[in-house]
């Protein structure tokens, strides 16, 4: 699979599956992009590398304390 440097993703899926996906997304009031990015964020949060500096984990925001 080619992996370019742009922010664009291209995938091929069954046309019937695509139509069903768009029907469900429309009912949910979501765009394909919003659906995809929400699921990517969830996957990366659950399966990705742990964050070294989580928001709110340090008081004052300064390394010198």
LINGINOR-V503721 format. One record per run of one state. SS is the DSSP state (h for helix, s for strand, l for the rest). FROM is the first residue (numbers start at 0). LEN is the number of residues. Records with the same first field share a line. If there is no record, write none. Layout:
BEGIN
SS=FROM-LEN  FROM-LEN
END
This chain:
BEGIN
l=0-14  28-3  47-18
h=14-14  31-16
END
